[in-house]
Amino acid sequence: MSRIQFYHNTEDPLALACELTTRAVAGGRRVALRMSDADAARRIDQLLWSFDQLAFVPHVAVDSPLAGETPVVIAVAGAPAPWPEHDLLFNLAEDVAADFAEFRTVVEIVGRDEASKQPARARWMHYKQAGHPLKAFDSERREAIA
């Protein structure tokens, strides 16, 4: 069963996704980044190249011939996403990924605005009703929420 983690109160969801992705790759994890739209996918692609000057985070689009060999794969919600690995999914889209249960861990990053919080509440309830273990973190204070 997938473990689900929510990072709430996030000032910049893309920056947090880059930070967590960088740490995950450094720890040997394989990461799937599920973005809300093509613009967000382009922005995360650019940020991964420049986020940490001392880190190299290899990444490609899910439809790249190199997707199976690259530790970070980026896809857009709603588009076919044949993920080459099912280790760690960062969901930055408003809906639940249809294949989320295939992943070992799912990370949901939630912004501070109400437009981000409302769909996140629905995703939380979806996972909870499906019986998945949930953990919540305050991304600003960097601590678990009781």
C-alpha positions in Angstrom: 0.0 0.0 0.0 1.3 3.4 -0.9 2.4 5.8 1.8 1.0 9.3 1.3 2.7 12.5 2.5 1.2 16.0 2.3 3.3 19.1 2.6 1.0 21.9 3.6 1.5 25.7 3.8 4.0 25.7 0.9 5.1 29.2 -0.2 6.5 28.0 -3.5 5.4 24.4 -4.4 7.8 24.1 -7.4 10.8 25.2 -5.3 9.8 22.6 -2.6 9.4 19.9 -5.3 12.9 20.7 -6.6 14.3 20.6 -3.1 12.7 17.3 -2.2 13.5 15.8 -5.6 17.1 16.7 -5.3 17.3 15.0 -1.9 15.5 12.0 -3.2 17.8 11.5 -6.1 20.8 12.0 -3.9 19.4 9.2 -1.8 19.1 6.9 -4.8 15.3 7.3 -5.3 13.5 7.4 -8.7 11.1 10.3 -9.0 8.0 10.9 -11.0 6.9 14.5 -11.2 3.2 14.9 -12.1 2.5 18.5 -13.1 -0.8 20.3 -13.5 -0.2 21.5 -17.1 2.5 21.9 -19.8 3.5 25.3 -18.4 4.2 23.9 -15.0 6.2 21.0 -16.5 8.3 23.6 -18.4 8.9 25.6 -15.2 9.9 22.6 -13.2 12.2 21.5 -16.0 14.0 24.9 -15.9 14.1 25.0 -12.1 15.7 21.5 -11.8 18.6 22.8 -14.0 19.1 25.9 -11.9 17.7 25.2 -8.4 20.9 24.1 -6.7 24.2 25.1 -8.4 26.0 22.2 -6.7 23.6 19.5 -7.6 22.9 17.8 -10.9 19.4 16.3 -11.2 19.1 14.4 -14.4 15.5 14.6 -15.7 13.5 14.1 -18.9 9.9 14.1 -20.0 8.0 10.8 -19.6 7.9 10.3 -23.4 11.6 10.6 -23.8 13.5 7.6 -25.0 15.8 8.1 -22.0 13.0 8.0 -19.4 13.8 4.5 -18.3 17.5 5.5 -17.6 16.8 8.8 -15.9 16.1 9.2 -12.2 13.5 12.0 -12.6 10.7 11.9 -15.1 8.2 14.7 -15.7 4.6 14.3 -17.0 1.5 16.4 -17.3 -1.7 15.3 -15.6 -4.3 14.0 -18.0 -1.7 12.9 -20.6 -0.7 9.3 -20.8 2.1 8.7 -18.4 3.7 5.3 -18.7 6.0 5.8 -15.7 9.2 3.7 -16.1 9.5 3.4 -12.3 7.0 3.5 -9.4 9.1 4.5 -6.5 8.2 8.1 -5.6 5.5 10.3 -7.1 5.3 14.0 -6.5 1.8 15.1 -7.4 1.6 18.8 -8.2 -1.7 18.5 -10.0 -5.2 19.2 -8.5 -6.5 15.6 -8.9 -5.4 12.2 -7.7 -3.2 10.3 -10.2 -5.1 7.3 -11.4 -2.1 5.1 -10.9 -1.0 6.5 -7.5 -1.4 3.1 -5.8 1.4 1.7 -8.0 3.9 4.0 -6.3 5.7 3.2 -3.0 5.3 6.8 -1.8 3.1 9.7 -3.0 4.0 13.3 -2.0 1.3 15.9 -2.3 2.6 19.5 -2.2 -0.1 22.1 -1.2 0.2 25.8 -1.5 -1.0 28.4 0.9 -3.9 29.8 -1.2 -7.4 28.5 -0.9 -7.4 27.4 -4.6 -4.7 24.9 -3.6 -6.2 23.8 -0.3 -9.7 22.9 -1.6 -8.5 20.2 -4.1 -5.9 19.0 -1.6 -8.7 18.3 1.0 -10.5 16.2 -1.6 -7.3 14.3 -2.4 -6.7 13.7 1.4 -10.2 12.3 1.8 -9.7 10.1 -1.3 -6.5 8.5 0.1 -8.0 8.2 3.6 -11.1 6.5 2.4 -8.9 4.1 0.4 -7.1 3.2 3.6 -3.7 4.5 2.7 -1.4 5.7 5.6 -1.3 9.5 5.6 1.3 11.9 7.1 1.1 15.7 7.1 3.9 18.1 7.3 4.1 21.9 7.6 6.6 22.8 4.9 7.3 26.2 6.4 8.1 25.0 9.9 9.6 21.8 8.5 7.8 19.6 11.0 5.1 17.0 11.2 1.5 18.1 11.9 -0.1 16.1 14.7 
